[in-house]
Each structure stands twice: as structure tokens, then as C-alpha cells.
Amino acid sequence: MTESPRDEATETLYRMELASNYNAWVFDRARPHLGENVVDVGAGIGTFTEMTAAGARRVVAVDPDGRLVSLLRHRLASRANVVVLHADVADPSLRRLHSSFDSALCLNVLEHIEADRDALGAIRDLLAPGGRLLLLVPAHPRLFGSIDLALEHQRRYDKRSLADLLLSVGFRIKLLRYVNPLATAGWLLSGRVVRRRSIPRAPLRAYDAIVPTLRHLDRLDPPFGLSVWAIADRTAGT
């Protein structure tokens, strides 16, 4: 399969995939809450789709980028329990899948979507009543910088803004917290001071090497972090 030149966002997906310790850390937060029928919203290059498929009966990976969909189909061709769909999460073509999933994974995706409330409403509709959303978004608007712009982020969130958004579309929040606090210094330096357009490789490798030690921070509830992690259930009647 011949790849076309990668844009900044796609290059970052590949670069982040090499941070295996970090990715395992992210996924291990989600793993205990995933059911048998999972929709991966904004699946990208399939880093977390592949992890999810190892334990789920069915995974539907949804992405609006045709190039990424082609990559996903190639990468996951041997996974009989994975279906890849080329669609925006709010696309009417997905109505046939309404209320058919017990879990939805949305990791570092919502910040790319201009109409984020509509997107969350569409994810809610894909979940069965009581179905669970596992959501990770970048934290703190004041950290918004050159890397966010290069990655076409529309915004960063704080806990209150994300809570208001989730509640407004019919989710019941089970957990909402900041995670990865130590990485905020590096993001601030790269994105606001040095004004890089991408996550630098060497610091990423160094950070990934210490992730096994940083995992202990998940026992805490820090007042800030690079990301907001949320677990929320679709309420009955929505």
C-alpha cells in the first residue's frame, strides 16, 4: 500500500503510536469499562481500535478522513470483528446503528470537531441506554498554542466546560478528572514558548520511558493536567 505525504495531524498520529507506554496507559484507563460492542469515534490510524478489538466481540471504527479509512481497512483487514466506516459521527448513514453499542471510545477527537455538542449527541444516539462513553480531550484553554493550531484543534477544555457539555446532551457523569499533569510543562514550552508545530520526537521518547513510573499518579486527583478524562453513561429516555 503506497502512502501519500502525511499532513501534520497524521504525522502526529504515527509519532504518538510509537509512544507505546503512553498509549497503554491511556487504554488501560478505558479497558475495564469497555463492553462487547464498541464504536471507536475518530479512529484515526487505528492505534486504539486494534487494542479494543483484542477484547471486544464487535468494533465499529468511524472516521471522516478517507485517507485514514483506507489505512484503517488495510491495517485491520485480518480482524474479523472490526468494521471500518467512512463517515462523520453525525452522518445520517449511521442512524441504522443507533442504540446498538454498549461502549463508545472517543480519544483525542472531540477537540477537532467544530460542532462538539452535536458530535456528543450523535455519540449518545449510537449508545444503548446505559451505554458508556470513554472520552479524552486536551485540557486548559490557556495551554492552547502552536501545536494545537497545527493539529487543527478547535479548543481545549476544562472540567466544568466538559461537564456542562456532557450533561446538556443527556449523559450522566461517572468520572471526570484531569490526567497527565507533568506533561503540561512540556506542552506549554513547545506550544506557547518555542512555538513548535509538532510534538518533538526526543522529548516524547524520554517521556514515554518514564510513563511506567508516572502511572502511579492515577491514584491522585490533580488540580490540572494535559488532558481531561471522562466516563459518562447515556441516561434512560435520551
C-alpha positions in Angstrom: 0.0 0.0 0.0 1.5 3.3 -1.1 1.1 6.2 1.3 0.6 9.8 0.2 2.5 12.5 2.0 1.3 12.9 5.6 -0.1 16.2 6.9 0.8 17.4 10.4 -2.1 15.7 12.1 -1.5 12.3 10.5 2.2 12.5 11.2 1.5 13.2 14.8 -0.8 10.1 15.0 2.1 8.0 13.7 4.6 9.7 16.1 2.3 9.2 19.1 1.8 5.5 18.1 5.5 4.9 18.9 4.8 6.1 22.5 3.7 2.6 23.4 3.9 3.0 27.2 1.8 6.2 27.0 -0.8 4.5 24.7 -1.1 1.5 27.0 -1.5 4.0 29.9 -4.4 5.7 28.1 -6.0 2.5 27.1 -5.7 0.8 30.5 -8.0 3.6 31.9 -10.6 2.7 29.3 -10.2 -1.1 29.2 -12.2 -2.0 32.4 -15.2 0.0 31.1 -15.4 -1.4 27.6 -18.2 -3.8 26.7 -18.6 -6.3 23.8 -19.9 -3.8 21.2 -17.7 -0.8 20.8 -17.8 2.2 18.5 -14.4 4.0 18.1 -15.2 7.5 17.1 -12.5 9.2 15.1 -10.4 6.0 14.9 -7.5 7.7 13.1 -4.8 5.2 12.2 -6.3 2.6 14.5 -3.9 2.6 17.5 -6.7 2.2 20.0 -9.0 0.4 17.6 -6.6 -2.5 17.5 -6.3 -2.6 21.2 -10.0 -2.6 21.6 -10.5 -5.3 19.0 -8.4 -7.7 21.1 -11.1 -7.9 23.7 -14.4 -6.9 22.1 -16.8 -9.0 20.2 -17.5 -6.2 17.6 -15.8 -2.9 17.0 -17.0 -0.3 14.5 -14.3 2.2 13.7 -15.6 5.5 12.3 -13.6 8.3 10.7 -14.4 11.1 8.3 -11.0 11.2 6.6 -10.9 9.0 3.5 -7.1 8.5 3.6 -7.3 7.3 7.2 -10.2 5.0 6.4 -8.1 3.3 3.7 -5.2 2.9 6.2 -7.6 1.5 8.8 -9.0 -1.0 6.4 -5.6 -2.1 5.4 -4.3 -2.4 8.9 -7.3 -4.2 10.3 -8.1 -6.4 7.4 -7.3 -9.5 9.4 -9.6 -8.5 12.3 -12.9 -10.2 11.5 -14.6 -8.4 14.4 -13.8 -4.9 13.1 -15.9 -2.9 10.6 -14.4 0.4 9.3 -16.9 3.1 8.2 -16.1 6.3 6.3 -18.4 8.7 8.0 -18.7 11.7 10.3 -20.2 10.6 13.6 -23.2 12.7 13.0 -23.7 11.4 9.4 -27.3 10.2 8.8 -25.9 7.0 7.4 -25.1 5.9 11.0 -28.8 6.1 12.1 -29.1 2.4 11.4 -26.6 1.8 14.2 -28.4 3.9 16.8 -28.7 2.3 20.3 -26.5 -0.7 19.2 -23.3 -0.1 21.2 -22.6 -0.6 24.9 -19.4 1.5 24.7 -18.0 4.4 22.8 -14.4 5.3 22.6 -13.5 8.9 21.8 -9.9 9.6 22.5 -8.4 13.0 21.5 -11.0 13.5 18.8 -13.7 15.9 20.1 -11.4 18.9 20.1 -11.1 18.6 16.3 -14.9 18.9 15.8 -16.3 22.4 15.4 -19.8 21.3 16.5 -18.7 19.3 19.5 -22.1 19.3 21.2 -23.7 17.8 18.1 -21.0 15.2 17.9 -21.6 14.2 21.6 -25.3 14.0 20.8 -24.6 11.7 17.9 -22.4 9.5 20.1 -25.2 9.4 22.7 -27.5 8.2 20.0 -25.2 5.3 19.0 -25.1 4.1 22.6 -27.9 1.9 24.0 -29.5 3.4 27.2 -26.9 2.9 29.9 -24.1 2.6 27.4 -20.8 4.2 28.3 -18.7 6.9 26.8 -15.0 6.9 27.4 -13.7 10.4 26.5 -10.3 12.0 26.5 -9.8 15.6 25.5 -7.0 18.2 25.8 -7.2 20.3 28.9 -7.0 24.0 29.8 -7.7 26.7 27.2 -4.6 28.6 28.4 -2.4 25.8 27.1 -3.8 26.4 23.5 -0.8 27.1 21.3 1.0 26.4 18.0 0.8 22.6 18.2 -3.0 22.8 18.8 -3.2 25.1 15.7 -1.1 22.7 13.6 -3.3 19.8 14.7 -6.4 21.8 13.8 -7.8 21.7 17.4 -10.8 23.9 17.8 -10.4 24.2 21.5 -9.1 22.8 24.8 -11.5 22.1 27.7 -11.6 22.4 31.4 -13.6 20.1 33.7 -16.5 22.4 34.0 -17.0 23.1 30.3 -16.8 19.4 29.5 -19.2 18.5 32.3 -21.7 21.1 31.1 -21.4 19.7 27.6 -21.9 16.1 28.6 -24.9 16.9 30.8 -26.5 19.0 28.1 -26.8 16.1 25.7 -28.1 13.5 28.2 -25.0 11.9 29.7 -24.7 11.0 33.4 -21.1 11.6 34.5 -19.4 8.8 36.4 -15.9 10.2 36.5 -14.3 13.5 35.4 -10.7 14.3 36.2 -7.5 15.8 35.0 -4.8 13.4 34.0 -1.1 13.6 32.9 -0.2 16.7 34.9 3.6 16.5 34.4 3.2 16.8 30.6 1.7 20.3 30.9 5.1 21.9 31.3 6.4 20.3 28.1 3.3 21.3 26.1 3.5 24.8 27.4 7.1 25.1 26.4 6.7 23.6 23.0 3.4 25.2 22.0 3.5 28.6 23.7 7.2 29.4 24.2 9.1 27.7 21.4 6.0 27.6 19.2 6.7 24.3 17.6 4.2 22.9 15.1 4.6 19.2 16.2 5.4 17.2 19.2 9.2 16.8 19.3 10.4 13.2 19.0 13.2 13.2 21.6 11.2 14.6 24.5 8.3 12.3 23.6 10.6 9.2 23.7 12.0 10.4 27.1 8.6 11.0 28.5 7.4 7.6 27.2 10.3 5.9 29.0 9.1 7.3 32.4 5.4 6.5 31.9 5.6 3.3 33.9 6.6 5.4 36.9 4.1 8.1 36.2 1.2 5.6 36.2 1.2 6.0 40.0 -0.2 9.5 39.5 -3.5 8.0 38.5 -4.1 7.3 42.2 -4.3 11.1 42.7 -6.8 13.7 41.6 -4.6 16.5 40.4 -6.0 20.1 40.0 -4.6 20.3 36.5 -3.4 18.1 33.7 -2.7 17.9 30.0 -6.0 16.1 29.4 -9.4 15.7 30.8 -10.6 12.1 31.2 -14.3 11.4 31.4 -16.5 8.4 31.8 -20.2 9.0 31.2 -23.3 6.9 30.7 -26.3 7.6 28.4 -29.3 8.2 30.6 -32.6 6.4 30.0 -35.0 8.4 28.0 -32.5 10.4 26.0 
